[in-house]
Amino acid sequence: MARFAVALPPFLLAASLALGQNPPASDPQALTFAAQSIAAMTGGATISDVTLAGNAVRIAGSDNEVGTVTLMGRGTGESRVDMDFKSSMRSEIRNDNSGDFPQGASVLNGGKPQPWPLHNCLTSPNWFFPELSPLVNRSDQTLTLSYVGQETKQGHSVQHLRTSRYVLRKPRIQAITQQLSITDYYLDSQTFLPLAMIFNFHPDDDAGTNIMLEIDFSNYQNINGIQVPIYIQKLISGGLAMDISISSAVFNTGLPDYLFTVQ
């Protein structure tokens, strides 16, 4: 996702972010499970921002590379992930609040930000911290929450919820936008803590090709009243791509704007 490419004509992109006249209502059962999950994760506390720090192992085939990672999120619309490995330093920035459209960019070795295509900026920026995910953003009328059903994942009984964005006036654009924004959440049926989230990303020049990205959460620990997943795994197309072990977590420190500047 290093170079900018527009996969849809500009007028379709503009239409895709126009709120539809009658967005579908969220499923009441899904809303109930989401509320239980929020309560379990936060204990009723309000989180405006988070900074997680720890170690990461990047896996590329048979090669493993150890480094450090800092993951920062502000609200439900901004995030920054800084990764420092021996071979390279990389930052990934998402900002849904900086303009007319959601934005994302990568920065390699302190160089110039390389913008992401819009079709890779329609899912949650805060993939590493469920407390700042769309599950908690019930004020956004373009987000729809649905209940898929009770399933088994990672050997646990889970409640499967799905979020998508309903933001257009024409059926063709509606289908495109909803498909690109789908995110699936799997909540432990006993604790209601998220065990996994799954969404797709895409080649820069092809919004129609899906590459599945799964984030698995485990070893939750109570840090200042907040349940933090200490172990996070990132899987790409089912293969392990990164192991993250969190060593510290701080909340509500007032993270500054410049951290989330995409350009």
C-alpha positions as CSV (number, residue, x, y, z in Angstrom):
1,M,0.0,0.0,0.0
2,A,2.8,2.4,-0.8
3,R,1.5,4.3,-3.8
4,F,-1.7,6.2,-4.3
5,A,-4.2,4.9,-6.8
6,V,-7.9,5.7,-7.4
7,A,-9.7,2.5,-8.0
8,L,-13.1,4.2,-8.6
9,P,-14.0,7.3,-10.6
10,P,-13.9,10.5,-8.5
11,F,-17.6,11.1,-8.8
12,L,-18.3,7.6,-7.4
13,L,-16.0,8.2,-4.5
14,A,-17.7,11.5,-3.7
15,A,-21.1,9.8,-3.9
16,S,-20.0,6.9,-1.7
17,L,-19.5,9.3,1.2
18,A,-22.9,11.0,0.9
19,L,-25.2,9.8,3.6
20,G,-28.1,7.8,2.3
21,Q,-31.6,8.9,2.8
22,N,-32.7,5.9,4.9
23,P,-29.8,3.9,6.3
24,P,-30.8,0.6,7.7
25,A,-31.2,0.3,11.4
26,S,-28.7,-1.7,13.4
27,D,-29.8,-5.1,14.7
28,P,-31.1,-4.8,18.3
29,Q,-29.4,-8.0,19.3
30,A,-26.1,-6.8,17.9
31,L,-26.4,-3.5,19.8
32,T,-27.0,-5.4,23.0
33,F,-23.9,-7.6,22.5
34,A,-21.8,-4.5,21.5
35,A,-22.9,-2.7,24.7
36,Q,-22.0,-5.7,26.8
37,S,-18.6,-5.8,25.1
38,I,-18.0,-2.1,25.7
39,A,-18.9,-2.5,29.3
40,A,-16.5,-5.5,29.7
41,M,-13.6,-3.7,28.0
42,T,-13.9,-0.2,29.6
43,G,-15.8,-0.7,32.9
44,G,-17.7,2.4,32.0
45,A,-14.6,4.6,31.6
46,T,-14.3,7.1,28.7
47,I,-11.2,6.6,26.5
48,S,-10.1,9.5,24.3
49,D,-6.8,8.2,23.3
50,V,-4.4,5.2,23.9
51,T,-0.7,4.5,23.5
52,L,0.4,0.9,23.5
53,A,4.1,-0.1,23.4
54,G,5.8,-3.4,23.1
55,N,7.8,-5.8,21.1
56,A,7.0,-7.2,17.7
57,V,8.1,-10.1,15.5
58,R,7.6,-9.7,11.8
59,I,7.2,-12.9,9.9
60,A,8.0,-13.1,6.1
61,G,8.1,-16.7,5.0
62,S,10.9,-18.4,7.0
63,D,12.4,-15.0,8.0
64,N,11.6,-13.6,11.5
65,E,12.7,-10.1,12.5
66,V,12.4,-8.7,16.0
67,G,11.7,-5.1,16.7
68,T,9.6,-2.6,18.7
69,V,6.2,-1.2,18.1
70,T,4.2,1.8,19.4
71,L,0.5,1.9,18.6
72,M,-1.4,5.1,19.1
73,G,-5.1,5.8,18.7
74,R,-7.2,8.9,19.2
75,G,-10.9,8.7,19.2
76,T,-12.4,6.2,16.7
77,G,-11.0,7.9,13.7
78,E,-7.2,8.3,14.1
79,S,-4.3,6.0,14.5
80,R,-0.6,5.7,14.2
81,V,1.6,2.6,14.3
82,D,5.4,3.0,14.5
83,M,7.5,-0.1,13.9
84,D,11.2,-0.1,14.3
85,F,13.1,-3.2,13.0
86,K,16.8,-3.6,12.2
87,S,16.1,-3.5,8.4
88,S,13.7,-0.6,8.4
89,M,11.5,1.8,10.3
90,R,7.9,2.1,9.1
91,S,4.9,4.2,10.3
92,E,1.3,3.6,9.2
93,I,-1.1,6.6,9.8
94,R,-4.8,6.7,9.5
95,N,-7.0,9.8,9.8
96,D,-10.7,9.8,9.1
97,N,-11.1,13.4,10.4
98,S,-8.6,15.4,8.3
99,G,-10.7,16.1,5.2
100,D,-13.6,15.1,3.1
101,F,-12.5,11.5,2.8
102,P,-10.7,9.0,5.2
103,Q,-7.0,9.1,4.6
104,G,-4.1,6.7,5.2
105,A,-0.3,6.8,4.5
106,S,2.9,4.9,5.1
107,V,6.2,6.4,6.0
108,L,9.4,4.4,5.4
109,N,12.6,5.3,7.2
110,G,11.4,8.8,7.9
111,G,10.7,9.7,4.3
112,K,7.8,11.3,2.6
113,P,4.3,9.9,3.4
114,Q,3.0,7.6,0.7
115,P,-0.8,8.0,0.6
116,W,-3.1,4.9,0.5
117,P,-6.0,4.6,-1.9
118,L,-9.4,5.4,-0.5
119,H,-10.6,1.8,-0.8
120,N,-8.0,0.8,1.9
121,C,-9.3,3.5,4.3
122,L,-12.9,2.5,5.0
123,T,-12.3,0.1,7.9
124,S,-11.4,1.0,11.5
125,P,-8.1,2.8,12.0
126,N,-7.8,1.4,15.5
127,W,-7.5,-2.3,14.6
128,F,-5.2,-2.9,17.6
129,F,-7.5,-1.5,20.3
130,P,-11.2,-2.7,20.2
131,E,-12.1,0.0,22.7
132,L,-11.8,2.6,19.9
133,S,-13.4,0.5,17.2
134,P,-16.8,1.0,15.4
135,L,-18.3,-1.1,18.2
136,V,-18.2,1.9,20.4
137,N,-19.1,4.6,17.8
138,R,-22.8,4.5,17.9
139,S,-23.1,8.2,17.1
140,D,-22.1,7.7,13.5
141,Q,-25.3,7.2,11.6
142,T,-23.5,5.8,8.6
143,L,-22.4,2.7,10.5
144,T,-24.7,-0.3,10.7
145,L,-24.2,-3.1,13.2
146,S,-25.6,-6.5,12.4
147,Y,-25.7,-9.9,14.2
148,V,-24.3,-12.8,12.3
149,G,-24.8,-15.5,14.9
150,Q,-23.2,-17.7,17.6
151,E,-20.1,-19.6,16.3
152,T,-16.9,-21.2,17.5
153,K,-13.5,-19.5,17.0
154,Q,-10.2,-20.3,18.5
155,G,-11.9,-23.1,20.5
156,H,-14.3,-20.6,22.1
157,S,-18.0,-19.9,21.7
158,V,-18.3,-16.4,20.2
159,Q,-20.9,-13.9,19.2
160,H,-20.2,-12.8,15.6
161,L,-21.1,-9.1,14.9
162,R,-20.5,-7.2,11.7
163,T,-20.1,-3.5,11.0
164,S,-20.5,-1.8,7.6
165,R,-20.9,1.7,6.3
166,Y,-24.1,2.8,4.5
167,V,-23.2,6.1,2.9
168,L,-24.6,6.5,-0.6
169,R,-27.6,7.3,-2.7
170,K,-27.2,4.9,-5.6
171,P,-27.4,1.1,-5.2
172,R,-24.2,0.4,-7.1
173,I,-22.1,2.7,-5.0
174,Q,-23.9,1.5,-1.9
175,A,-22.8,-2.1,-2.6
176,I,-19.2,-1.0,-3.2
177,T,-18.9,1.1,-0.1
178,Q,-20.6,-1.5,2.2
179,Q,-18.4,-4.3,0.9
180,L,-15.2,-2.3,1.3
181,S,-16.1,-1.3,4.9
182,I,-17.2,-4.6,6.3
183,T,-15.5,-5.6,9.5
184,D,-16.4,-8.8,11.5
185,Y,-16.0,-9.0,15.3
186,Y,-15.9,-12.1,17.3
187,L,-16.8,-11.7,21.0
188,D,-16.2,-14.3,23.6
189,S,-19.7,-15.5,24.6
190,Q,-18.8,-15.6,28.3
191,T,-16.6,-12.4,28.8
192,F,-17.8,-10.4,25.7
193,L,-14.2,-9.4,25.1
194,P,-13.2,-9.4,21.4
195,L,-11.2,-12.4,20.4
196,A,-10.7,-11.4,16.8
197,M,-11.6,-8.9,14.1
198,I,-11.5,-9.6,10.3
199,F,-11.6,-7.2,7.4
200,N,-10.2,-7.0,3.9
201,F,-7.5,-4.8,2.3
202,H,-6.8,-4.6,-1.4
203,P,-4.1,-3.9,-4.0
204,D,-3.6,-0.2,-4.6
205,D,-5.1,-0.3,-8.0
206,D,-7.8,-3.0,-7.5
207,A,-10.6,-2.5,-5.0
208,G,-12.2,-5.7,-6.2
209,T,-9.4,-8.1,-5.0
210,N,-9.8,-9.0,-1.3
211,I,-6.9,-9.8,0.9
212,M,-8.1,-11.0,4.3
213,L,-6.6,-9.4,7.4
214,E,-7.3,-11.0,10.7
215,I,-6.4,-9.5,14.1
216,D,-6.4,-11.9,17.1
217,F,-6.5,-10.7,20.7
218,S,-5.6,-12.7,23.8
219,N,-4.2,-12.5,27.3
220,Y,-6.4,-9.5,28.3
221,Q,-5.1,-7.7,31.4
222,N,-6.7,-5.0,33.5
223,I,-4.6,-1.8,33.3
224,N,-6.1,1.1,35.2
225,G,-9.6,-0.4,34.8
226,I,-9.3,-1.0,31.1
227,Q,-9.0,-4.5,29.6
228,V,-6.0,-4.5,27.3
229,P,-5.1,-7.4,24.9
230,I,-1.5,-8.0,25.8
231,Y,-0.9,-10.4,22.9
232,I,-2.0,-9.4,19.3
233,Q,-1.5,-11.4,16.2
234,K,-1.9,-10.2,12.6
235,L,-2.6,-12.8,10.0
236,I,-2.7,-12.1,6.3
237,S,-4.7,-14.6,4.2
238,G,-4.5,-17.0,7.1
239,G,-0.8,-16.8,7.5
240,L,0.9,-15.3,10.6
241,A,2.5,-11.9,9.6
242,M,3.2,-10.3,13.0
243,D,3.3,-11.1,16.7
244,I,2.9,-8.2,19.0
245,S,3.5,-8.3,22.8
246,I,2.3,-5.3,24.7
247,S,4.5,-4.1,27.6
248,S,2.8,-0.8,28.5
249,A,-0.5,1.0,28.0
250,V,-1.5,4.6,28.9
251,F,-4.7,6.4,28.3
252,N,-6.1,9.9,27.9
253,T,-2.7,11.6,27.6
254,G,-3.9,14.2,25.0
255,L,-2.0,12.9,22.0
256,P,-1.2,15.9,19.7
257,D,-2.5,16.5,16.1
258,Y,0.8,16.2,14.4
259,L,1.1,12.5,15.1
260,F,-1.9,11.8,12.9
261,T,-1.0,14.1,10.0
262,V,-1.1,12.1,6.8
263,Q,0.4,14.7,4.4
